[in-house]
Amino acid sequence: MAAVTLNWTDNGQGGAGAGSVLSDGSGNYSITVSYNWTGTLAPTLMGYAFTPTNIAFTNVLANQTAQNFTAAAILIPSPVMQE
């Protein structure tokens, strides 16, 4: 899914703290973190809920592939007008 904001938070390993990236037109994303990084990655896009809600990483030593999220549209009922 394109244009999903992926927010990442560094869990105190001396990294950059926090940031975000957008997924591309094919839904791919990439972030660059320091060696041995520990943190959390969470997707957000208005009108959608994601599973899982976030992915936690511990002591990242190499590229992490296939870290995927599934999106489901949130149905917001429209108000009913009464006369």
PDB file of N, CA, C and O in Angstrom:
ATOM      1  N   MET A   1       0.843  -1.166   0.000  1.00  0.00           N
ATOM      2  CA  MET A   1       0.000   0.000   0.000  1.00  0.00           C
ATOM      3  C   MET A   1       0.893   1.236   0.000  1.00  0.00           C
ATOM      4  O   MET A   1       1.800   1.357   0.823  1.00  0.00           O
ATOM      5  N   ALA A   2       0.634   2.126  -0.906  1.00  0.00           N
ATOM      6  CA  ALA A   2       1.438   3.342  -1.053  1.00  0.00           C
ATOM      7  C   ALA A   2       1.070   4.390  -0.006  1.00  0.00           C
ATOM      8  O   ALA A   2      -0.043   4.397   0.519  1.00  0.00           O
ATOM      9  N   ALA A   3       2.012   5.263   0.284  1.00  0.00           N
ATOM     10  CA  ALA A   3       1.836   6.446   1.133  1.00  0.00           C
ATOM     11  C   ALA A   3       1.484   6.129   2.583  1.00  0.00           C
ATOM     12  O   ALA A   3       0.822   6.925   3.249  1.00  0.00           O
ATOM     13  N   VAL A   4       1.921   4.981   3.070  1.00  0.00           N
ATOM     14  CA  VAL A   4       1.766   4.663   4.486  1.00  0.00           C
ATOM     15  C   VAL A   4       2.943   5.290   5.218  1.00  0.00           C
ATOM     16  O   VAL A   4       4.089   5.134   4.796  1.00  0.00           O
ATOM     17  N   THR A   5       2.676   5.991   6.303  1.00  0.00           N
ATOM     18  CA  THR A   5       3.746   6.531   7.135  1.00  0.00           C
ATOM     19  C   THR A   5       4.181   5.448   8.102  1.00  0.00           C
ATOM     20  O   THR A   5       3.359   4.883   8.822  1.00  0.00           O
ATOM     21  N   LEU A   6       5.471   5.160   8.119  1.00  0.00           N
ATOM     22  CA  LEU A   6       6.037   4.187   9.047  1.00  0.00           C
ATOM     23  C   LEU A   6       6.899   4.947  10.049  1.00  0.00           C
ATOM     24  O   LEU A   6       7.960   5.470   9.709  1.00  0.00           O
ATOM     25  N   ASN A   7       6.422   4.998  11.285  1.00  0.00           N
ATOM     26  CA  ASN A   7       7.107   5.709  12.357  1.00  0.00           C
ATOM     27  C   ASN A   7       8.012   4.743  13.104  1.00  0.00           C
ATOM     28  O   ASN A   7       7.595   3.653  13.495  1.00  0.00           O
ATOM     29  N   TRP A   8       9.253   5.161  13.294  1.00  0.00           N
ATOM     30  CA  TRP A   8      10.181   4.319  14.049  1.00  0.00           C
ATOM     31  C   TRP A   8      10.655   5.067  15.279  1.00  0.00           C
ATOM     32  O   TRP A   8      10.793   6.290  15.273  1.00  0.00           O
ATOM     33  N   THR A   9      10.898   4.309  16.328  1.00  0.00           N
ATOM     34  CA  THR A   9      11.375   4.863  17.586  1.00  0.00           C
ATOM     35  C   THR A   9      12.580   4.061  18.039  1.00  0.00           C
ATOM     36  O   THR A   9      12.536   2.831  18.087  1.00  0.00           O
ATOM     37  N   ASP A  10      13.645   4.753  18.368  1.00  0.00           N
ATOM     38  CA  ASP A  10      14.857   4.129  18.892  1.00  0.00           C
ATOM     39  C   ASP A  10      14.661   3.909  20.387  1.00  0.00           C
ATOM     40  O   ASP A  10      14.251   4.825  21.101  1.00  0.00           O
ATOM     41  N   ASN A  11      14.947   2.717  20.857  1.00  0.00           N
ATOM     42  CA  ASN A  11      14.749   2.402  22.270  1.00  0.00           C
ATOM     43  C   ASN A  11      16.017   2.602  23.086  1.00  0.00           C
ATOM     44  O   ASN A  11      16.430   1.714  23.831  1.00  0.00           O
ATOM     45  N   GLY A  12      16.627   3.761  22.943  1.00  0.00           N
ATOM     46  CA  GLY A  12      17.726   4.140  23.812  1.00  0.00           C
ATOM     47  C   GLY A  12      19.072   3.520  23.536  1.00  0.00           C
ATOM     48  O   GLY A  12      19.886   3.418  24.454  1.00  0.00           O
ATOM     49  N   GLN A  13      19.343   3.106  22.325  1.00  0.00           N
ATOM     50  CA  GLN A  13      20.623   2.492  22.005  1.00  0.00           C
ATOM     51  C   GLN A  13      21.617   3.505  21.434  1.00  0.00           C
ATOM     52  O   GLN A  13      22.574   3.120  20.762  1.00  0.00           O
ATOM     53  N   GLY A  14      21.402   4.769  21.690  1.00  0.00           N
ATOM     54  CA  GLY A  14      22.321   5.781  21.197  1.00  0.00           C
ATOM     55  C   GLY A  14      22.064   6.168  19.759  1.00  0.00           C
ATOM     56  O   GLY A  14      22.929   6.755  19.109  1.00  0.00           O
ATOM     57  N   GLY A  15      20.886   5.846  19.255  1.00  0.00           N
ATOM     58  CA  GLY A  15      20.540   6.167  17.874  1.00  0.00           C
ATOM     59  C   GLY A  15      19.954   7.551  17.738  1.00  0.00           C
ATOM     60  O   GLY A  15      20.167   8.414  18.590  1.00  0.00           O
ATOM     61  N   ALA A  16      19.220   7.759  16.675  1.00  0.00           N
ATOM     62  CA  ALA A  16      18.713   9.079  16.340  1.00  0.00           C
ATOM     63  C   ALA A  16      17.431   9.443  17.077  1.00  0.00           C
ATOM     64  O   ALA A  16      16.974  10.577  16.932  1.00  0.00           O
ATOM     65  N   GLY A  17      16.830   8.564  17.851  1.00  0.00           N
ATOM     66  CA  GLY A  17      15.632   8.878  18.600  1.00  0.00           C
ATOM     67  C   GLY A  17      14.361   8.393  17.942  1.00  0.00           C
ATOM     68  O   GLY A  17      13.783   7.393  18.367  1.00  0.00           O
ATOM     69  N   ALA A  18      13.916   9.097  16.900  1.00  0.00           N
ATOM     70  CA  ALA A  18      12.681   8.721  16.221  1.00  0.00           C
ATOM     71  C   ALA A  18      12.651   9.345  14.843  1.00  0.00           C
ATOM     72  O   ALA A  18      13.394  10.284  14.554  1.00  0.00           O
ATOM     73  N   GLY A  19      11.785   8.816  13.994  1.00  0.00           N
ATOM     74  CA  GLY A  19      11.643   9.364  12.656  1.00  0.00           C
ATOM     75  C   GLY A  19      10.529   8.653  11.924  1.00  0.00           C
ATOM     76  O   GLY A  19       9.819   7.827  12.497  1.00  0.00           O
ATOM     77  N   SER A  20      10.382   8.982  10.653  1.00  0.00           N
ATOM     78  CA  SER A  20       9.359   8.327   9.852  1.00  0.00           C
ATOM     79  C   SER A  20       9.778   8.303   8.394  1.00  0.00           C
ATOM     80  O   SER A  20      10.588   9.116   7.950  1.00  0.00           O
ATOM     81  N   VAL A  21       9.211   7.356   7.654  1.00  0.00           N
ATOM     82  CA  VAL A  21       9.407   7.232   6.215  1.00  0.00           C
ATOM     83  C   VAL A  21       8.047   6.909   5.601  1.00  0.00           C
ATOM     84  O   VAL A  21       7.141   6.447   6.294  1.00  0.00           O
ATOM     85  N   LEU A  22       7.910   7.153   4.302  1.00  0.00           N
ATOM     86  CA  LEU A  22       6.691   6.803   3.580  1.00  0.00           C
ATOM     87  C   LEU A  22       6.942   5.578   2.717  1.00  0.00           C
ATOM     88  O   LEU A  22       8.018   5.429   2.137  1.00  0.00           O
ATOM     89  N   SER A  23       5.952   4.706   2.635  1.00  0.00           N
ATOM     90  CA  SER A  23       6.070   3.572   1.725  1.00  0.00           C
ATOM     91  C   SER A  23       5.949   4.082   0.290  1.00  0.00           C
ATOM     92  O   SER A  23       5.291   5.090   0.030  1.00  0.00           O
ATOM     93  N   ASP A  24       6.589   3.377  -0.629  1.00  0.00           N
ATOM     94  CA  ASP A  24       6.556   3.787  -2.036  1.00  0.00           C
ATOM     95  C   ASP A  24       5.289   3.287  -2.720  1.00  0.00           C
ATOM     96  O   ASP A  24       4.411   2.727  -2.063  1.00  0.00           O
ATOM     97  N   GLY A  25       5.187   3.481  -4.021  1.00  0.00           N
ATOM     98  CA  GLY A  25       4.014   3.109  -4.785  1.00  0.00           C
ATOM     99  C   GLY A  25       3.683   1.629  -4.738  1.00  0.00           C
ATOM    100  O   GLY A  25       2.548   1.238  -5.010  1.00  0.00           O
ATOM    101  N   SER A  26       4.666   0.798  -4.393  1.00  0.00           N
ATOM    102  CA  SER A  26       4.448  -0.648  -4.274  1.00  0.00           C
ATOM    103  C   SER A  26       4.288  -1.096  -2.825  1.00  0.00           C
ATOM    104  O   SER A  26       4.126  -2.285  -2.550  1.00  0.00           O
ATOM    105  N   GLY A  27       4.335  -0.138  -1.900  1.00  0.00           N
ATOM    106  CA  GLY A  27       4.205  -0.470  -0.488  1.00  0.00           C
ATOM    107  C   GLY A  27       5.513  -0.819   0.184  1.00  0.00           C
ATOM    108  O   GLY A  27       5.514  -1.246   1.339  1.00  0.00           O
ATOM    109  N   ASN A  28       6.636  -0.649  -0.513  1.00  0.00           N
ATOM    110  CA  ASN A  28       7.945  -0.961   0.067  1.00  0.00           C
ATOM    111  C   ASN A  28       8.451   0.218   0.889  1.00  0.00           C
ATOM    112  O   ASN A  28       8.102   1.369   0.626  1.00  0.00           O
ATOM    113  N   TYR A  29       9.262  -0.078   1.869  1.00  0.00           N
ATOM    114  CA  TYR A  29       9.864   0.967   2.693  1.00  0.00           C
ATOM    115  C   TYR A  29      11.247   0.528   3.126  1.00  0.00           C
ATOM    116  O   TYR A  29      11.581  -0.656   3.094  1.00  0.00           O
ATOM    117  N   SER A  30      12.044   1.500   3.531  1.00  0.00           N
ATOM    118  CA  SER A  30      13.384   1.218   4.011  1.00  0.00           C
ATOM    119  C   SER A  30      13.778   2.288   5.027  1.00  0.00           C
ATOM    120  O   SER A  30      13.541   3.476   4.812  1.00  0.00           O
ATOM    121  N   ILE A  31      14.374   1.860   6.119  1.00  0.00           N
ATOM    122  CA  ILE A  31      14.959   2.806   7.067  1.00  0.00           C
ATOM    123  C   ILE A  31      16.394   2.363   7.322  1.00  0.00           C
ATOM    124  O   ILE A  31      16.714   1.177   7.236  1.00  0.00           O
ATOM    125  N   THR A  32      17.238   3.312   7.631  1.00  0.00           N
ATOM    126  CA  THR A  32      18.628   3.020   7.947  1.00  0.00           C
ATOM    127  C   THR A  32      18.826   3.243   9.440  1.00  0.00           C
ATOM    128  O   THR A  32      18.540   4.321   9.963  1.00  0.00           O
ATOM    129  N   VAL A  33      19.312   2.228  10.108  1.00  0.00           N
ATOM    130  CA  VAL A  33      19.543   2.302  11.555  1.00  0.00           C
ATOM    131  C   VAL A  33      20.986   1.901  11.847  1.00  0.00           C
ATOM    132  O   VAL A  33      21.672   1.329  10.999  1.00  0.00           O
ATOM    133  N   SER A  34      21.420   2.206  13.038  1.00  0.00           N
ATOM    134  CA  SER A  34      22.781   1.855  13.426  1.00  0.00           C
ATOM    135  C   SER A  34      22.884   0.354  13.722  1.00  0.00           C
ATOM    136  O   SER A  34      21.891  -0.303  14.035  1.00  0.00           O
ATOM    137  N   TYR A  35      24.103  -0.163  13.616  1.00  0.00           N
ATOM    138  CA  TYR A  35      24.388  -1.557  13.942  1.00  0.00           C
ATOM    139  C   TYR A  35      23.968  -1.823  15.379  1.00  0.00           C
ATOM    140  O   TYR A  35      24.222  -1.003  16.261  1.00  0.00           O
ATOM    141  N   ASN A  36      23.330  -2.960  15.625  1.00  0.00           N
ATOM    142  CA  ASN A  36      22.893  -3.368  16.953  1.00  0.00           C
ATOM    143  C   ASN A  36      21.687  -2.544  17.439  1.00  0.00           C
ATOM    144  O   ASN A  36      21.447  -2.423  18.640  1.00  0.00           O
ATOM    145  N   TRP A  37      20.937  -1.983  16.478  1.00  0.00           N
ATOM    146  CA  TRP A  37      19.799  -1.118  16.798  1.00  0.00           C
ATOM    147  C   TRP A  37      18.672  -1.897  17.455  1.00  0.00           C
ATOM    148  O   TRP A  37      18.420  -3.054  17.119  1.00  0.00           O
ATOM    149  N   THR A  38      18.001  -1.250  18.392  1.00  0.00           N
ATOM    150  CA  THR A  38      16.801  -1.773  19.021  1.00  0.00           C
ATOM    151  C   THR A  38      15.739  -0.698  18.941  1.00  0.00           C
ATOM    152  O   THR A  38      15.987   0.449  19.311  1.00  0.00           O
ATOM    153  N   GLY A  39      14.549  -1.057  18.459  1.00  0.00           N
ATOM    154  CA  GLY A  39      13.493  -0.071  18.342  1.00  0.00           C
ATOM    155  C   GLY A  39      12.201  -0.683  17.847  1.00  0.00           C
ATOM    156  O   GLY A  39      12.058  -1.902  17.752  1.00  0.00           O
ATOM    157  N   THR A  40      11.256   0.205  17.533  1.00  0.00           N
ATOM    158  CA  THR A  40       9.924  -0.205  17.125  1.00  0.00           C
ATOM    159  C   THR A  40       9.534   0.518  15.846  1.00  0.00           C
ATOM    160  O   THR A  40       9.901   1.675  15.644  1.00  0.00           O
ATOM    161  N   LEU A  41       8.796  -0.159  14.992  1.00  0.00           N
ATOM    162  CA  LEU A  41       8.311   0.392  13.731  1.00  0.00           C
ATOM    163  C   LEU A  41       6.794   0.209  13.693  1.00  0.00           C
ATOM    164  O   LEU A  41       6.293  -0.893  13.919  1.00  0.00           O
ATOM    165  N   ALA A  42       6.058   1.297  13.405  1.00  0.00           N
ATOM    166  CA  ALA A  42       4.592   1.230  13.397  1.00  0.00           C
ATOM    167  C   ALA A  42       4.033   1.994  12.198  1.00  0.00           C
ATOM    168  O   ALA A  42       4.427   3.134  11.952  1.00  0.00           O
ATOM    169  N   PRO A  43       3.115   1.372  11.447  1.00  0.00           N
ATOM    170  CA  PRO A  43       2.511   2.026  10.293  1.00  0.00           C
ATOM    171  C   PRO A  43       1.278   2.844  10.677  1.00  0.00           C
ATOM    172  O   PRO A  43       0.605   2.551  11.665  1.00  0.00           O
ATOM    173  N   THR A  44       0.994   3.878   9.874  1.00  0.00           N
ATOM    174  CA  THR A  44      -0.223   4.654  10.077  1.00  0.00           C
ATOM    175  C   THR A  44      -0.686   5.252   8.756  1.00  0.00           C
ATOM    176  O   THR A  44       0.121   5.740   7.964  1.00  0.00           O
ATOM    177  N   LEU A  45      -1.972   5.210   8.533  1.00  0.00           N
ATOM    178  CA  LEU A  45      -2.601   5.843   7.373  1.00  0.00           C
ATOM    179  C   LEU A  45      -4.066   6.050   7.741  1.00  0.00           C
ATOM    180  O   LEU A  45      -4.756   5.100   8.112  1.00  0.00           O
ATOM    181  N   MET A  46      -4.541   7.292   7.638  1.00  0.00           N
ATOM    182  CA  MET A  46      -5.905   7.597   8.026  1.00  0.00           C
ATOM    183  C   MET A  46      -6.897   6.688   7.296  1.00  0.00           C
ATOM    184  O   MET A  46      -6.811   6.498   6.082  1.00  0.00           O
ATOM    185  N   GLY A  47      -7.831   6.136   8.057  1.00  0.00           N
ATOM    186  CA  GLY A  47      -8.849   5.268   7.489  1.00  0.00           C
ATOM    187  C   GLY A  47      -8.483   3.801   7.456  1.00  0.00           C
ATOM    188  O   GLY A  47      -9.252   2.984   6.951  1.00  0.00           O
ATOM    189  N   TYR A  48      -7.305   3.447   7.993  1.00  0.00           N
ATOM    190  CA  TYR A  48      -6.858   2.055   7.973  1.00  0.00           C
ATOM    191  C   TYR A  48      -6.334   1.623   9.341  1.00  0.00           C
ATOM    192  O   TYR A  48      -5.771   2.420  10.091  1.00  0.00           O
ATOM    193  N   ALA A  49      -6.531   0.353   9.641  1.00  0.00           N
ATOM    194  CA  ALA A  49      -5.928  -0.284  10.811  1.00  0.00           C
ATOM    195  C   ALA A  49      -4.931  -1.308  10.296  1.00  0.00           C
ATOM    196  O   ALA A  49      -5.156  -1.929   9.257  1.00  0.00           O
ATOM    197  N   PHE A  50      -3.826  -1.487  11.019  1.00  0.00           N
ATOM    198  CA  PHE A  50      -2.763  -2.379  10.559  1.00  0.00           C
ATOM    199  C   PHE A  50      -2.546  -3.525  11.527  1.00  0.00           C
ATOM    200  O   PHE A  50      -2.683  -3.381  12.742  1.00  0.00           O
ATOM    201  N   THR A  51      -2.200  -4.674  10.947  1.00  0.00           N
ATOM    202  CA  THR A  51      -1.841  -5.857  11.718  1.00  0.00           C
ATOM    203  C   THR A  51      -0.481  -6.332  11.237  1.00  0.00           C
ATOM    204  O   THR A  51      -0.303  -6.541  10.037  1.00  0.00           O
ATOM    205  N   PRO A  52       0.474  -6.507  12.120  1.00  0.00           N
ATOM    206  CA  PRO A  52       0.435  -6.115  13.522  1.00  0.00           C
ATOM    207  C   PRO A  52       0.442  -4.589  13.650  1.00  0.00           C
ATOM    208  O   PRO A  52       0.718  -3.883  12.680  1.00  0.00           O
ATOM    209  N   THR A  53       0.142  -4.092  14.828  1.00  0.00           N
ATOM    210  CA  THR A  53       0.134  -2.642  15.034  1.00  0.00           C
ATOM    211  C   THR A  53       1.545  -2.072  15.034  1.00  0.00           C
ATOM    212  O   THR A  53       1.740  -0.895  14.731  1.00  0.00           O
ATOM    213  N   ASN A  54       2.532  -2.901  15.374  1.00  0.00           N
ATOM    214  CA  ASN A  54       3.937  -2.492  15.313  1.00  0.00           C
ATOM    215  C   ASN A  54       4.817  -3.733  15.289  1.00  0.00           C
ATOM    216  O   ASN A  54       4.365  -4.842  15.575  1.00  0.00           O
ATOM    217  N   ILE A  55       6.063  -3.527  14.947  1.00  0.00           N
ATOM    218  CA  ILE A  55       7.059  -4.601  14.994  1.00  0.00           C
ATOM    219  C   ILE A  55       8.219  -4.094  15.839  1.00  0.00           C
ATOM    220  O   ILE A  55       8.749  -3.009  15.596  1.00  0.00           O
ATOM    221  N   ALA A  56       8.608  -4.883  16.830  1.00  0.00           N
ATOM    222  CA  ALA A  56       9.747  -4.545  17.686  1.00  0.00           C
ATOM    223  C   ALA A  56      10.987  -5.265  17.171  1.00  0.00           C
ATOM    224  O   ALA A  56      10.930  -6.442  16.816  1.00  0.00           O
ATOM    225  N   PHE A  57      12.090  -4.560  17.132  1.00  0.00           N
ATOM    226  CA  PHE A  57      13.364  -5.116  16.700  1.00  0.00           C
ATOM    227  C   PHE A  57      14.345  -5.029  17.868  1.00  0.00           C
ATOM    228  O   PHE A  57      14.363  -4.047  18.609  1.00  0.00           O
ATOM    229  N   THR A  58      15.150  -6.062  18.015  1.00  0.00           N
ATOM    230  CA  THR A  58      16.140  -6.090  19.093  1.00  0.00           C
ATOM    231  C   THR A  58      17.504  -6.437  18.521  1.00  0.00           C
ATOM    232  O   THR A  58      17.665  -7.463  17.860  1.00  0.00           O
ATOM    233  N   ASN A  59      18.482  -5.584  18.774  1.00  0.00           N
ATOM    234  CA  ASN A  59      19.868  -5.822  18.373  1.00  0.00           C
ATOM    235  C   ASN A  59      19.996  -6.193  16.897  1.00  0.00           C
ATOM    236  O   ASN A  59      20.504  -7.264  16.566  1.00  0.00           O
ATOM    237  N   VAL A  60      19.542  -5.324  16.026  1.00  0.00           N
ATOM    238  CA  VAL A  60      19.593  -5.575  14.585  1.00  0.00           C
ATOM    239  C   VAL A  60      21.050  -5.594  14.125  1.00  0.00           C
ATOM    240  O   VAL A  60      21.782  -4.623  14.315  1.00  0.00           O
ATOM    241  N   LEU A  61      21.456  -6.699  13.526  1.00  0.00           N
ATOM    242  CA  LEU A  61      22.840  -6.871  13.074  1.00  0.00           C
ATOM    243  C   LEU A  61      22.950  -6.969  11.559  1.00  0.00           C
ATOM    244  O   LEU A  61      24.051  -6.904  11.012  1.00  0.00           O
ATOM    245  N   ALA A  62      21.802  -7.128  10.867  1.00  0.00           N
ATOM    246  CA  ALA A  62      21.801  -7.282   9.414  1.00  0.00           C
ATOM    247  C   ALA A  62      20.469  -6.787   8.859  1.00  0.00           C
ATOM    248  O   ALA A  62      19.545  -6.492   9.616  1.00  0.00           O
ATOM    249  N   ASN A  63      20.376  -6.697   7.540  1.00  0.00           N
ATOM    250  CA  ASN A  63      19.128  -6.281   6.908  1.00  0.00           C
ATOM    251  C   ASN A  63      17.984  -7.180   7.361  1.00  0.00           C
ATOM    252  O   ASN A  63      18.146  -8.390   7.512  1.00  0.00           O
ATOM    253  N   GLN A  64      16.836  -6.570   7.572  1.00  0.00           N
ATOM    254  CA  GLN A  64      15.625  -7.287   7.965  1.00  0.00           C
ATOM    255  C   GLN A  64      14.657  -7.228   6.784  1.00  0.00           C
ATOM    256  O   GLN A  64      14.185  -6.148   6.427  1.00  0.00           O
ATOM    257  N   THR A  65      14.360  -8.365   6.181  1.00  0.00           N
ATOM    258  CA  THR A  65      13.457  -8.398   5.037  1.00  0.00           C
ATOM    259  C   THR A  65      12.119  -8.986   5.458  1.00  0.00           C
ATOM    260  O   THR A  65      12.002  -9.591   6.524  1.00  0.00           O
ATOM    261  N   ALA A  66      11.112  -8.801   4.611  1.00  0.00           N
ATOM    262  CA  ALA A  66       9.768  -9.353   4.827  1.00  0.00           C
ATOM    263  C   ALA A  66       9.167  -8.914   6.156  1.00  0.00           C
ATOM    264  O   ALA A  66       8.522  -9.707   6.842  1.00  0.00           O
ATOM    265  N   GLN A  67       9.377  -7.658   6.518  1.00  0.00           N
ATOM    266  CA  GLN A  67       8.761  -7.094   7.719  1.00  0.00           C
ATOM    267  C   GLN A  67       7.493  -6.382   7.257  1.00  0.00           C
ATOM    268  O   GLN A  67       7.493  -5.173   7.028  1.00  0.00           O
ATOM    269  N   ASN A  68       6.418  -7.150   7.126  1.00  0.00           N
ATOM    270  CA  ASN A  68       5.211  -6.680   6.463  1.00  0.00           C
ATOM    271  C   ASN A  68       4.069  -6.397   7.432  1.00  0.00           C
ATOM    272  O   ASN A  68       4.008  -6.946   8.532  1.00  0.00           O
ATOM    273  N   PHE A  69       3.178  -5.532   6.995  1.00  0.00           N
ATOM    274  CA  PHE A  69       1.965  -5.194   7.720  1.00  0.00           C
ATOM    275  C   PHE A  69       0.783  -5.438   6.787  1.00  0.00           C
ATOM    276  O   PHE A  69       0.916  -5.318   5.570  1.00  0.00           O
ATOM    277  N   THR A  70      -0.365  -5.779   7.350  1.00  0.00           N
ATOM    278  CA  THR A  70      -1.593  -5.938   6.584  1.00  0.00           C
ATOM    279  C   THR A  70      -2.541  -4.813   6.960  1.00  0.00           C
ATOM    280  O   THR A  70      -2.779  -4.562   8.142  1.00  0.00           O
ATOM    281  N   ALA A  71      -3.085  -4.129   5.946  1.00  0.00           N
ATOM    282  CA  ALA A  71      -3.997  -3.008   6.177  1.00  0.00           C
ATOM    283  C   ALA A  71      -5.441  -3.447   5.986  1.00  0.00           C
ATOM    284  O   ALA A  71      -5.752  -4.248   5.103  1.00  0.00           O
ATOM    285  N   ALA A  72      -6.313  -2.911   6.826  1.00  0.00           N
ATOM    286  CA  ALA A  72      -7.760  -3.136   6.685  1.00  0.00           C
ATOM    287  C   ALA A  72      -8.454  -1.787   6.807  1.00  0.00           C
ATOM    288  O   ALA A  72      -8.190  -1.021   7.733  1.00  0.00           O
ATOM    289  N   ALA A  73      -9.337  -1.509   5.868  1.00  0.00           N
ATOM    290  CA  ALA A  73     -10.075  -0.247   5.900  1.00  0.00           C
ATOM    291  C   ALA A  73     -10.977  -0.209   7.128  1.00  0.00           C
ATOM    292  O   ALA A  73     -11.604  -1.203   7.493  1.00  0.00           O
ATOM    293  N   ILE A  74     -11.024   0.949   7.747  1.00  0.00           N
ATOM    294  CA  ILE A  74     -11.911   1.163   8.889  1.00  0.00           C
ATOM    295  C   ILE A  74     -13.191   1.783   8.350  1.00  0.00           C
ATOM    296  O   ILE A  74     -13.161   2.845   7.729  1.00  0.00           O
ATOM    297  N   LEU A  75     -14.301   1.127   8.586  1.00  0.00           N
ATOM    298  CA  LEU A  75     -15.582   1.648   8.122  1.00  0.00           C
ATOM    299  C   LEU A  75     -16.153   2.571   9.188  1.00  0.00           C
ATOM    300  O   LEU A  75     -16.417   2.158  10.318  1.00  0.00           O
ATOM    301  N   ILE A  76     -16.334   3.804   8.811  1.00  0.00           N
ATOM    302  CA  ILE A  76     -16.885   4.801   9.722  1.00  0.00           C
ATOM    303  C   ILE A  76     -18.320   5.059   9.289  1.00  0.00           C
ATOM    304  O   ILE A  76     -18.559   5.557   8.188  1.00  0.00           O
ATOM    305  N   PRO A  77     -19.276   4.724  10.148  1.00  0.00           N
ATOM    306  CA  PRO A  77     -20.668   4.919   9.744  1.00  0.00           C
ATOM    307  C   PRO A  77     -20.982   6.404   9.570  1.00  0.00           C
ATOM    308  O   PRO A  77     -20.529   7.251  10.340  1.00  0.00           O
ATOM    309  N   SER A  78     -21.763   6.689   8.546  1.00  0.00           N
ATOM    310  CA  SER A  78     -22.159   8.072   8.322  1.00  0.00           C
ATOM    311  C   SER A  78     -23.377   8.373   9.199  1.00  0.00           C
ATOM    312  O   SER A  78     -24.178   7.482   9.483  1.00  0.00           O
ATOM    313  N   PRO A  79     -23.508   9.610   9.616  1.00  0.00           N
ATOM    314  CA  PRO A  79     -24.638   9.969  10.480  1.00  0.00           C
ATOM    315  C   PRO A  79     -25.967   9.840   9.715  1.00  0.00           C
ATOM    316  O   PRO A  79     -26.047  10.091   8.513  1.00  0.00           O
ATOM    317  N   VAL A  80     -26.974   9.449  10.444  1.00  0.00           N
ATOM    318  CA  VAL A  80     -28.301   9.317   9.845  1.00  0.00           C
ATOM    319  C   VAL A  80     -29.071  10.600  10.111  1.00  0.00           C
ATOM    320  O   VAL A  80     -29.182  11.050  11.252  1.00  0.00           O
ATOM    321  N   MET A  81     -29.598  11.178   9.050  1.00  0.00           N
ATOM    322  CA  MET A  81     -30.369  12.410   9.169  1.00  0.00           C
ATOM    323  C   MET A  81     -31.840  12.049   9.372  1.00  0.00           C
ATOM    324  O   MET A  81     -32.414  11.290   8.592  1.00  0.00           O
ATOM    325  N   GLN A  82     -32.422  12.582  10.391  1.00  0.00           N
ATOM    326  CA  GLN A  82     -33.837  12.355  10.646  1.00  0.00           C
ATOM    327  C   GLN A  82     -34.605  13.639  10.431  1.00  0.00           C
ATOM    328  O   GLN A  82     -34.109  14.729  10.717  1.00  0.00           O
ATOM    329  N   GLU A  83     -35.827  13.504   9.921  1.00  0.00           N
ATOM    330  CA  GLU A  83     -36.654  14.690   9.690  1.00  0.00           C
ATOM    331  C   GLU A  83     -37.583  14.924  10.829  1.00  0.00           C
ATOM    332  O   GLU A  83     -38.357  15.881  10.807  1.00  0.00           O
TER     333      GLU A  83
END
